């Protein structure tokens, strides 16, 4: 059974158009800041890259603790932050949780930061 979180503030909804195309309203700015804040941590960036580079583009939390050198509860906290930001999905299989990159989430963030026409 999938327990994929449905984020309130996800990458796709905050990153539909480049920042420079039009001024952000307060809600759009808050959504984008939420996603960027999730990315603004070295451990979370490493976890995101580990998940994206894993076989099948998904990884079990049990395989992510050693590479980042953090405890399982700390890794789970960071992964939850990435799920809540709409960057990863989470699926429970037995006693383990597996994480995968949300398709297009990083492209949406990159697109929001690009200047139109470049």
TIMI-2910 file (N, C-alpha, C, CB; in pm, 1 decimal, decimal comma, always signed):
<rs>
+----------+----------+----------+----------+----------+----------+----------+----------+----------+----------+----------+----------+------+
!      n_x !      n_y !      n_z !     ca_x !     ca_y !     ca_z !      c_x !      c_y !      c_z !     cb_x !     cb_y !     cb_z ! resn !
+----------+----------+----------+----------+----------+----------+----------+----------+----------+----------+----------+----------+------+
!    +84,4 !   -118,4 !     +0,0 !     +0,0 !     +0,0 !     +0,0 !    +88,4 !   +124,0 !     +0,0 !    -95,8 !     +0,2 !   +122,0 !  Unk !
!    +57,4 !   +216,5 !    -84,4 !   +136,6 !   +338,5 !    -96,2 !    +92,7 !   +440,6 !     +8,2 !   +124,2 !   +397,8 !   -237,6 !  Unk !
!   +192,5 !   +503,0 !    +71,2 !   +164,8 !   +609,7 !   +167,6 !   +228,1 !   +738,7 !   +119,2 !   +217,5 !   +572,8 !   +308,6 !  Unk !
!   +222,6 !   +758,4 !    -11,3 !   +281,8 !   +877,4 !    -70,0 !   +210,8 !  +1001,1 !    -16,5 !   +274,5 !   +872,2 !   -224,2 !  Unk !
!   +289,1 !  +1092,6 !    +35,8 !   +231,8 !  +1214,9 !    +91,7 !   +181,9 !  +1305,2 !    -19,5 !   +334,9 !  +1289,0 !   +178,1 !  Unk !
!    +73,9 !  +1372,9 !     +6,3 !    +22,6 !  +1473,8 !    -85,6 !    +59,7 !  +1609,4 !    -28,5 !   -132,8 !  +1460,6 !   -106,4 !  Unk !
!   +173,8 !  +1664,8 !    -72,3 !   +221,7 !  +1789,0 !    -13,0 !   +129,6 !  +1906,4 !    -40,7 !   +359,4 !  +1820,0 !    -63,8 !  Unk !
!   +117,5 !  +1990,0 !    +58,6 !    +38,5 !  +2112,3 !    +44,1 !   +115,5 !  +2211,0 !    -42,9 !     +5,6 !  +2175,0 !   +183,2 !  Unk !
!   +242,8 !  +2217,9 !    -23,1 !   +329,4 !  +2309,9 !    -98,0 !   +431,0 !  +2226,6 !   -173,5 !   +400,5 !  +2413,4 !     -3,1 !  Unk !
!   +400,1 !  +2192,2 !   -297,7 !   +493,7 !  +2108,1 !   -369,8 !   +568,3 !  +2186,4 !   -476,8 !   +421,2 !  +1990,9 !   -432,2 !  Unk !
!   +671,4 !  +2123,9 !   -527,4 !   +758,6 !  +2188,8 !   -623,3 !   +684,2 !  +2227,6 !   -750,6 !   +874,8 !  +2098,5 !   -656,7 !  Unk !
!   +594,9 !  +2143,3 !   -797,3 !   +525,8 !  +2171,2 !   -923,5 !   +435,3 !  +2293,8 !   -913,9 !   +443,8 !  +2050,4 !   -965,7 !  Unk !
!   +366,9 !  +2312,0 !   -800,8 !   +274,7 !  +2424,9 !   -790,4 !   +345,8 !  +2556,6 !   -765,3 !   +175,3 !  +2400,1 !   -680,5 !  Unk !
!   +466,1 !  +2552,8 !   -714,3 !   +534,5 !  +2679,0 !   -686,3 !   +628,0 !  +2719,7 !   -798,9 !   +612,4 !  +2668,5 !   -556,9 !  Unk !
!   +651,5 !  +2631,5 !   -889,8 !   +757,2 !  +2657,2 !   -987,2 !   +706,6 !  +2654,7 !  -1131,0 !   +867,6 !  +2556,0 !   -970,9 !  Unk !
!   +583,9 !  +2698,1 !  -1154,1 !   +524,1 !  +2690,1 !  -1286,5 !   +586,5 !  +2787,9 !  -1385,5 !   +376,3 !  +2715,2 !  -1276,9 !  Unk !
!   +632,0 !  +2902,9 !  -1340,3 !   +689,2 !  +3003,2 !  -1430,2 !   +817,1 !  +3059,1 !  -1368,7 !   +587,4 !  +3117,5 !  -1458,2 !  Unk !
!   +909,7 !  +3103,8 !  -1453,4 !  +1033,1 !  +3161,3 !  -1400,4 !  +1005,9 !  +3282,3 !  -1310,7 !  +1125,2 !  +3201,5 !  -1515,0 !  Unk !
!  +1089,7 !  +3298,7 !  -1210,5 !  +1078,7 !  +3411,0 !  -1117,5 !  +1076,4 !  +3545,9 !  -1189,1 !  +1193,7 !  +3407,7 !  -1018,9 !  Unk !
!  +1149,5 !  +3553,5 !  -1298,0 !  +1164,7 !  +3681,1 !  -1366,2 !  +1056,0 !  +3707,6 !  -1469,5 !  +1298,2 !  +3686,9 !  -1432,3 !  Unk !
!   +963,0 !  +3612,0 !  -1491,0 !   +857,1 !  +3631,6 !  -1589,5 !   +752,6 !  +3729,9 !  -1538,2 !   +791,2 !  +3497,9 !  -1624,3 !  Unk !
!   +725,7 !  +3724,0 !  -1408,8 !   +627,5 !  +3812,9 !  -1346,6 !   +653,8 !  +3811,8 !  -1196,7 !   +479,6 !  +3768,6 !  -1379,2 !  Unk !
!   +616,7 !  +3918,1 !  -1128,2 !   +637,1 !  +3919,9 !   -982,9 !   +558,3 !  +3808,1 !   -915,1 !   +596,1 !  +4056,1 !   -924,5 !  Unk !
!   +617,2 !  +3747,9 !   -814,2 !   +549,1 !  +3644,1 !   -735,9 !   +450,2 !  +3710,0 !   -640,7 !   +651,5 !  +3557,0 !   -657,0 !  Unk !
!   +334,0 !  +3646,8 !   -625,0 !   +246,0 !  +3694,8 !   -517,9 !   +292,2 !  +3630,2 !   -387,6 !    +94,3 !  +3661,5 !   -547,8 !  Unk !
!   +234,1 !  +3668,3 !   -277,7 !   +279,0 !  +3622,1 !   -145,8 !   +270,0 !  +3470,5 !   -132,0 !   +196,5 !  +3688,4 !    -36,2 !  Unk !
!   +161,2 !  +3410,2 !   -182,6 !   +145,0 !  +3264,9 !   -172,0 !   +248,7 !  +3190,5 !   -255,6 !     +4,4 !  +3224,1 !   -215,5 !  Unk !
!   +272,6 !  +3237,5 !   -378,0 !   +372,5 !  +3175,0 !   -464,0 !   +511,9 !  +3185,3 !   -402,2 !   +371,2 !  +3239,9 !   -603,0 !  Unk !
!   +543,5 !  +3301,1 !   -346,3 !   +673,6 !  +3319,7 !   -282,2 !   +689,0 !  +3226,6 !   -163,5 !   +691,5 !  +3464,8 !   -237,6 !  Unk !
!   +584,1 !  +3209,2 !    -84,2 !   +589,6 !  +3119,2 !    +31,5 !   +609,3 !  +2975,3 !    -13,4 !   +461,6 !  +3131,3 !   +115,9 !  Unk !
!   +539,8 !  +2933,5 !   -120,5 !   +554,5 !  +2795,4 !   -170,5 !   +695,9 !  +2771,3 !   -222,3 !   +451,7 !  +2766,8 !   -282,7 !  Unk !
!   +748,0 !  +2864,8 !   -300,8 !   +882,4 !  +2847,9 !   -354,6 !   +985,9 !  +2849,3 !   -242,3 !   +913,4 !  +2957,8 !   -457,1 !  Unk !
!   +970,0 !  +2936,4 !   -145,3 !  +1063,0 !  +2941,7 !    -31,9 !  +1062,0 !  +2810,4 !    +45,1 !  +1027,3 !  +3058,1 !    +62,1 !  Unk !
!   +944,9 !  +2749,1 !    +58,8 !   +933,2 !  +2620,0 !   +127,5 !  +1018,3 !  +2513,4 !    +56,4 !   +784,4 !  +2575,0 !   +133,8 !  Unk !
!  +1009,5 !  +2508,5 !    -75,8 !  +1086,1 !  +2411,1 !   -153,2 !  +1235,4 !  +2442,6 !   -145,1 !  +1039,4 !  +2409,6 !   -300,4 !  Unk !
!  +1271,0 !  +2569,0 !   -162,3 !  +1412,4 !  +2606,3 !   -157,8 !  +1472,3 !  +2583,0 !    -19,4 !  +1429,7 !  +2752,4 !   -197,8 !  Unk !
!  +1393,7 !  +2605,8 !    +85,1 !  +1441,4 !  +2579,4 !   +220,5 !  +1470,0 !  +2430,3 !   +238,1 !  +1338,1 !  +2627,5 !   +324,9 !  Unk !
!  +1385,8 !  +2346,1 !   +182,0 !  +1408,6 !  +2201,1 !   +189,7 !  +1538,3 !  +2163,1 !   +119,7 !  +1290,5 !  +2124,3 !   +127,4 !  Unk !
!  +1571,4 !  +2233,8 !    +12,9 !  +1693,6 !  +2204,3 !    -61,9 !  +1818,6 !  +2267,8 !     -0,6 !  +1678,2 !  +2251,4 !   -204,1 !  Unk !
!  +1801,0 !  +2361,8 !    +89,4 !  +1912,8 !  +2440,6 !   +141,9 !  +1981,3 !  +2373,3 !   +259,7 !  +1864,6 !  +2577,4 !   +183,3 !  Unk !
!  +1999,1 !  +2244,7 !   +252,7 !  +2066,9 !  +2169,9 !   +358,1 !  +2155,8 !  +2065,6 !   +291,1 !  +1964,0 !  +2102,8 !   +456,6 !  Unk !
!  +2283,5 !  +2061,4 !   +324,7 !  +2374,8 !  +1967,1 !   +258,4 !  +2331,9 !  +1820,8 !   +271,3 !  +2513,5 !  +1982,9 !   +315,3 !  Unk !
!  +2281,7 !  +1781,2 !   +386,2 !  +2238,6 !  +1641,9 !   +404,2 !  +2120,0 !  +1610,1 !   +314,2 !  +2201,8 !  +1615,1 !   +551,4 !  Unk !
!  +2025,3 !  +1703,4 !   +303,1 !  +1908,4 !  +1679,5 !   +217,6 !  +1947,8 !  +1676,8 !    +70,2 !  +1801,4 !  +1787,5 !   +241,4 !  Unk !
!  +2040,7 !  +1761,0 !    +30,1 !  +2088,7 !  +1756,8 !   -108,1 !  +2155,0 !  +1622,6 !   -137,9 !  +2187,4 !  +1872,0 !   -134,7 !  Unk !
!  +2234,3 !  +1574,3 !    -43,8 !  +2298,9 !  +1443,0 !    -62,3 !  +2195,1 !  +1332,4 !    -69,8 !  +2397,9 !  +1414,2 !    +52,4 !  Unk !
!  +2095,9 !  +1336,5 !    +19,2 !  +1991,3 !  +1234,7 !    +17,8 !  +1914,6 !  +1237,5 !   -113,8 !  +1895,3 !  +1255,0 !   +135,3 !  Unk !
!  +1880,7 !  +1355,5 !   -161,2 !  +1809,5 !  +1368,6 !   -287,8 !  +1892,1 !  +1309,3 !   -401,4 !  +1776,9 !  +1516,2 !   -316,5 !  Unk !
!  +2021,2 !  +1337,2 !   -402,8 !  +2106,9 !  +1284,7 !   -509,5 !  +2125,0 !  +1134,2 !   -497,5 !  +2243,1 !  +1353,5 !   -507,0 !  Unk !
!  +2131,3 !  +1082,4 !   -375,8 !  +2141,8 !   +937,6 !   -356,4 !  +2017,0 !   +865,6 !   -406,0 !  +2165,3 !   +905,4 !   -208,9 !  Unk !
!  +1900,9 !   +921,0 !   -376,4 !  +1775,6 !   +860,7 !   -422,5 !  +1769,2 !   +866,4 !   -574,9 !  +1652,8 !   +933,1 !   -360,0 !  Unk !
!  +1798,5 !   +981,5 !   -632,7 !  +1789,7 !   +998,5 !   -777,8 !  +1887,4 !   +907,1 !   -851,2 !  +1816,4 !  +1143,9 !   -815,5 !  Unk !
!  +2004,5 !   +880,6 !   -792,6 !  +2107,0 !   +799,0 !   -857,6 !  +2093,9 !   +649,7 !   -827,6 !  +2243,2 !   +846,4 !   -815,3 !  Unk !
!  +2004,9 !   +611,8 !   -738,5 !  +1989,8 !   +471,6 !   -699,4 !  +1928,9 !   +389,5 !   -812,8 !  +1902,9 !   +460,1 !   -573,4 !  Unk !
!  +1953,1 !   +257,9 !   -808,2 !  +1891,9 !   +166,4 !   -905,2 !  +1740,9 !   +182,7 !   -901,0 !  +1931,8 !    +18,7 !   -876,4 !  Unk !
!  +1681,5 !   +198,4 !  -1015,9 !  +1536,9 !   +217,0 !  -1022,5 !  +1492,2 !   +353,4 !   -975,1 !  +1468,4 !   +112,2 !   -941,7 !  Unk !
!  +1584,6 !   +443,6 !   -949,7 !  +1555,4 !   +580,4 !   -903,3 !  +1471,5 !   +580,6 !   -775,9 !  +1482,8 !   +659,0 !  -1012,7 !  Unk !
!  +1496,0 !   +480,9 !   -690,1 !  +1432,8 !   +478,3 !   -558,6 !  +1529,2 !   +414,6 !   -460,7 !  +1297,4 !   +401,2 !   -561,8 !  Unk !
!  +1513,5 !   +449,8 !   -332,4 !  +1604,0 !   +396,9 !   -231,2 !  +1528,2 !   +374,9 !   -100,8 !  +1723,5 !   +492,2 !   -209,2 !  Unk !
!  +1572,4 !   +272,3 !    -30,2 !  +1517,8 !   +242,6 !   +101,9 !  +1591,5 !   +327,7 !   +205,0 !  +1530,4 !    +90,2 !   +135,5 !  Unk !
!  +1518,9 !   +373,4 !   +304,2 !  +1581,9 !   +451,2 !   +410,4 !  +1697,0 !   +372,9 !   +472,9 !  +1478,7 !   +489,4 !   +517,8 !  Unk !
!  +1686,2 !   +241,7 !   +475,6 !  +1790,8 !   +158,4 !   +534,7 !  +1923,1 !   +169,0 !   +458,8 !  +1745,4 !    +13,6 !   +538,6 !  Unk !
!  +1917,1 !   +207,4 !   +331,0 !  +2037,9 !   +221,8 !   +250,2 !  +2091,7 !   +364,0 !   +247,4 !  +2010,7 !   +176,4 !   +110,2 !  Unk !
!  +2024,8 !   +456,5 !   +312,8 !  +2064,2 !   +597,2 !   +304,9 !  +2137,8 !   +647,3 !   +428,6 !  +1943,0 !   +681,7 !   +282,4 !  Unk !
!  +2130,8 !   +576,4 !   +538,3 !  +2192,8 !   +626,1 !   +661,7 !  +2344,7 !   +623,1 !   +655,1 !  +2145,7 !   +544,5 !   +780,4 !  Unk !
!  +2401,6 !   +512,2 !   +610,2 !  +2547,8 !   +501,4 !   +606,9 !  +2614,2 !   +603,0 !   +514,2 !  +2587,1 !   +362,6 !   +564,3 !  Unk !
!  +2565,4 !   +621,2 !   +390,0 !  +2632,8 !   +716,0 !   +300,1 !  +2638,0 !   +859,7 !   +352,2 !  +2564,3 !   +715,4 !   +167,3 !  Unk !
!  +2537,1 !   +901,7 !   +428,0 !  +2538,2 !  +1039,1 !   +478,0 !  +2593,2 !  +1049,2 !   +620,0 !  +2398,4 !  +1096,5 !   +473,6 !  Unk !
!  +2616,2 !   +935,1 !   +684,1 !  +2676,6 !   +935,0 !   +816,8 !  +2586,7 !   +991,2 !   +925,8 !  +2803,1 !  +1012,5 !   +813,6 !  Unk !
!  +2455,7 !   +974,3 !   +910,0 !  +2360,8 !  +1024,1 !  +1008,9 !  +2278,0 !   +908,3 !  +1062,1 !  +2269,5 !  +1133,5 !   +948,3 !  Unk !
!  +2217,3 !   +928,4 !  +1177,2 !  +2133,3 !   +824,1 !  +1235,0 !  +2005,3 !   +807,4 !  +1152,7 !  +2099,1 !   +857,4 !  +1382,0 !  Unk !
!  +1942,2 !   +691,6 !  +1168,0 !  +1819,1 !   +665,3 !  +1093,3 !  +1709,5 !   +766,4 !  +1125,4 !  +1769,4 !   +525,0 !  +1122,9 !  Unk !
!  +1687,9 !   +805,1 !  +1252,3 !  +1585,6 !   +907,1 !  +1278,5 !  +1615,3 !  +1041,3 !  +1211,4 !  +1571,9 !   +927,9 !  +1427,4 !  Unk !
!  +1741,9 !  +1080,5 !  +1207,1 !  +1779,1 !  +1206,8 !  +1143,4 !  +1757,4 !  +1199,3 !   +992,6 !  +1925,7 !  +1241,9 !  +1174,4 !  Unk !
!  +1797,0 !  +1087,3 !   +931,8 !  +1775,2 !  +1068,2 !   +788,1 !  +1625,4 !  +1069,6 !   +758,2 !  +1839,2 !   +934,9 !   +739,6 !  Unk !
!  +1546,4 !  +1002,1 !   +840,5 !  +1401,3 !  +1000,3 !   +820,0 !  +1342,1 !  +1140,5 !   +830,2 !  +1334,3 !   +907,9 !   +922,1 !  Unk !
!  +1391,2 !  +1220,5 !   +922,4 !  +1345,2 !  +1359,7 !   +934,9 !  +1375,4 !  +1438,5 !   +807,1 !  +1412,1 !  +1428,3 !  +1056,7 !  Unk !
!  +1498,3 !  +1425,4 !   +756,4 !  +1535,8 !  +1496,6 !   +633,9 !  +1451,8 !  +1449,2 !   +515,4 !  +1685,5 !  +1476,9 !   +603,9 !  Unk !
!  +1428,1 !  +1319,1 !   +505,9 !  +1347,6 !  +1265,7 !   +397,0 !  +1203,4 !  +1315,5 !   +405,9 !  +1351,0 !  +1112,6 !   +398,7 !  Unk !
!  +1149,9 !  +1325,3 !   +526,5 !  +1013,5 !  +1378,2 !   +544,6 !  +1006,3 !  +1522,4 !   +495,3 !   +970,3 !  +1370,1 !   +693,8 !  Unk !
!  +1108,7 !  +1600,6 !   +524,0 !  +1112,6 !  +1739,3 !   +477,1 !  +1108,7 !  +1744,1 !   +324,5 !  +1238,8 !  +1810,9 !   +529,7 !  Unk !
!  +1182,7 !  +1654,2 !   +259,3 !  +1184,8 !  +1650,0 !   +113,1 !  +1050,6 !  +1602,3 !    +56,0 !  +1297,7 !  +1558,3 !    +64,9 !  Unk !
!   +985,6 !  +1510,0 !   +125,9 !   +852,2 !  +1464,6 !    +84,5 !   +752,4 !  +1579,1 !    +99,3 !   +806,7 !  +1341,4 !   +168,4 !  Unk !
!   +756,2 !  +1646,7 !   +213,2 !   +662,8 !  +1757,5 !   +238,8 !   +679,8 !  +1871,3 !   +138,2 !   +682,5 !  +1811,2 !   +380,7 !  Unk !
!   +800,9 !  +1887,2 !    +85,9 !   +826,9 !  +1991,6 !    -13,5 !   +787,6 !  +1948,0 !   -154,4 !   +973,9 !  +2030,4 !    -11,0 !  Unk !
!   +744,6 !  +1822,8 !   -168,9 !   +702,5 !  +1774,0 !   -300,3 !   +815,2 !  +1729,2 !   -389,5 !   +626,6 !  +1878,6 !   -369,7 !  Unk !
!   +931,5 !  +1702,0 !   -331,3 !  +1047,0 !  +1660,0 !   -409,8 !  +1063,3 !  +1508,3 !   -415,3 !  +1171,9 !  +1721,9 !   -353,2 !  Unk !
!  +1019,9 !  +1438,8 !   -311,2 !  +1025,8 !  +1292,7 !   -305,0 !   +888,4 !  +1236,2 !   -273,1 !  +1128,4 !  +1246,4 !   -199,9 !  Unk !
!   +867,6 !  +1110,9 !   -312,1 !   +751,6 !  +1035,0 !   -267,0 !   +799,9 !   +928,8 !   -169,2 !   +675,0 !   +970,6 !   -387,4 !  Unk !
!   +708,6 !   +880,1 !    -87,1 !   +740,8 !   +778,5 !    +12,5 !   +641,5 !   +664,3 !     -1,5 !   +738,2 !   +837,4 !   +156,9 !  Unk !
!   +693,1 !   +542,2 !     -4,3 !   +607,9 !   +423,9 !     -9,2 !   +655,7 !   +324,9 !    +96,0 !   +608,9 !   +359,4 !   -150,9 !  Unk !
!   +565,1 !   +280,6 !   +180,4 !   +598,8 !   +185,3 !   +283,5 !   +584,2 !    +44,5 !   +227,6 !   +510,2 !   +205,0 !   +408,1 !  Unk !
!   +689,1 !    -36,3 !   +249,6 !   +688,8 !   -176,9 !   +210,8 !   +734,6 !   -256,1 !   +332,2 !   +781,3 !   -203,9 !    +85,5 !  Unk !
!   +642,2 !   -322,2 !   +395,9 !   +674,4 !   -393,6 !   +519,0 !   +714,0 !   -293,8 !   +625,3 !   +787,0 !   -496,7 !   +496,3 !  Unk !
!   +829,9 !   -313,8 !   +684,2 !   +874,4 !   -223,0 !   +789,6 !   +966,4 !   -112,2 !   +737,6 !   +945,5 !   -301,3 !   +897,5 !  Unk !
!   +989,6 !   -107,6 !   +606,1 !  +1079,5 !     -7,7 !   +548,8 !  +1005,0 !    +92,0 !   +461,8 !  +1188,2 !    -75,4 !   +467,8 !  Unk !
!  +1061,3 !   +209,3 !   +451,0 !  +1007,0 !   +313,0 !   +363,2 !  +1102,6 !   +331,2 !   +245,1 !   +986,6 !   +448,3 !   +440,8 !  Unk !
!  +1044,0 !   +340,1 !   +126,3 !  +1120,9 !   +362,6 !     +4,3 !  +1086,1 !   +499,6 !    -50,6 !  +1093,2 !   +252,1 !   -101,2 !  Unk !
!  +1187,3 !   +568,0 !   -101,3 !  +1172,7 !   +704,6 !   -149,4 !  +1210,3 !   +712,3 !   -296,2 !  +1258,8 !   +801,1 !    -66,7 !  Unk !
!  +1137,6 !   +795,6 !   -370,3 !  +1165,7 !   +817,6 !   -511,7 !  +1147,6 !   +965,6 !   -542,5 !  +1073,5 !   +730,0 !   -602,0 !  Unk !
!  +1220,3 !  +1011,7 !   -640,9 !  +1210,5 !  +1150,3 !   -685,0 !  +1076,5 !  +1171,5 !   -754,9 !  +1328,5 !  +1187,2 !   -779,3 !  Unk !
!  +1009,9 !  +1281,7 !   -724,4 !   +886,2 !  +1316,4 !   -793,7 !   +925,0 !  +1356,2 !   -936,2 !   +807,8 !  +1433,0 !   -719,6 !  Unk !
!   +866,6 !  +1291,3 !  -1036,9 !   +902,3 !  +1325,1 !  -1175,2 !   +880,9 !  +1474,5 !  -1203,0 !   +819,2 !  +1240,6 !  -1274,1 !  Unk !
!   +983,9 !  +1537,3 !  -1256,2 !   +974,8 !  +1677,6 !  -1294,3 !   +993,9 !  +1778,0 !  -1182,2 !   +845,3 !  +1701,3 !  -1355,5 !  Unk !
!  +1005,1 !  +1732,4 !  -1057,7 !  +1014,2 !  +1827,3 !   -946,0 !  +1140,0 !  +1913,0 !   -954,5 !  +1011,9 !  +1752,6 !   -813,0 !  Unk !
!  +1253,3 !  +1853,1 !   -981,0 !  +1376,8 !  +1932,0 !   -989,4 !  +1377,9 !  +2020,4 !  -1113,2 !  +1498,9 !  +1840,1 !   -990,3 !  Unk !
!  +1319,8 !  +1971,8 !  -1222,6 !  +1309,0 !  +2054,2 !  -1343,4 !  +1223,0 !  +2177,4 !  -1315,7 !  +1249,3 !  +1972,1 !  -1460,6 !  Unk !
!  +1116,5 !  +2159,6 !  -1238,2 !  +1028,0 !  +2271,5 !  -1204,4 !  +1101,3 !  +2375,5 !  -1121,4 !   +904,4 !  +2221,6 !  -1128,7 !  Unk !
!  +1181,3 !  +2330,7 !  -1025,3 !  +1257,9 !  +2424,2 !   -941,9 !  +1360,5 !  +2497,5 !  -1028,7 !  +1329,0 !  +2349,2 !   -824,3 !  Unk !
!  +1432,3 !  +2422,3 !  -1112,7 !  +1530,6 !  +2484,8 !  -1200,0 !  +1464,5 !  +2584,5 !  -1293,9 !  +1605,6 !  +2378,9 !  -1280,1 !  Unk !
!  +1347,7 !  +2549,4 !  -1346,4 !  +1275,6 !  +2638,6 !  -1435,9 !  +1233,6 !  +2767,1 !  -1368,5 !  +1155,2 !  +2569,5 !  -1491,0 !  Unk !
!  +1198,6 !  +2759,1 !  -1242,1 !  +1158,2 !  +2879,4 !  -1168,4 !  +1274,4 !  +2975,3 !  -1149,4 !  +1100,2 !  +2841,6 !  -1032,9 !  Unk !
!  +1394,8 !  +2922,8 !  -1150,4 !  +1513,5 !  +3005,2 !  -1127,7 !  +1576,9 !  +3055,3 !  -1257,0 !  +1615,3 !  +2927,1 !  -1049,0 !  Unk !
!  +1531,0 !  +3006,2 !  -1370,9 !  +1588,5 !  +3046,4 !  -1499,0 !  +1526,1 !  +3175,4 !  -1548,4 !  +1570,1 !  +2936,3 !  -1602,9 !  Unk !
!  +1604,5 !  +3246,4 !  -1623,5 !  +1556,5 !  +3368,0 !  -1688,9 !  +1485,3 !  +3325,6 !  -1817,5 !  +1675,0 !  +3468,7 !  -1718,9 !  Unk !
!  +1365,5 !  +3379,6 !  -1845,9 !  +1295,7 !  +3341,5 !  -1970,0 !  +1381,2 !  +3372,4 !  -2092,7 !  +1160,2 !  +3415,0 !  -1980,5 !  Unk !
!  +1373,6 !  +3286,0 !  -2188,9 !  +1446,0 !  +3308,1 !  -2313,3 !  +1588,6 !  +3258,1 !  -2311,0 !  +1445,9 !  +3451,9 !  -2345,7 !  Unk !
!  +1632,6 !  +3201,4 !  -2202,0 !  +1770,2 !  +3147,9 !  -2198,0 !  +1768,4 !  +2999,4 !  -2208,5 !  +1842,6 !  +3189,3 !  -2070,5 !  Unk !
+----------+----------+----------+----------+----------+----------+----------+----------+----------+----------+----------+----------+------+
</rs>
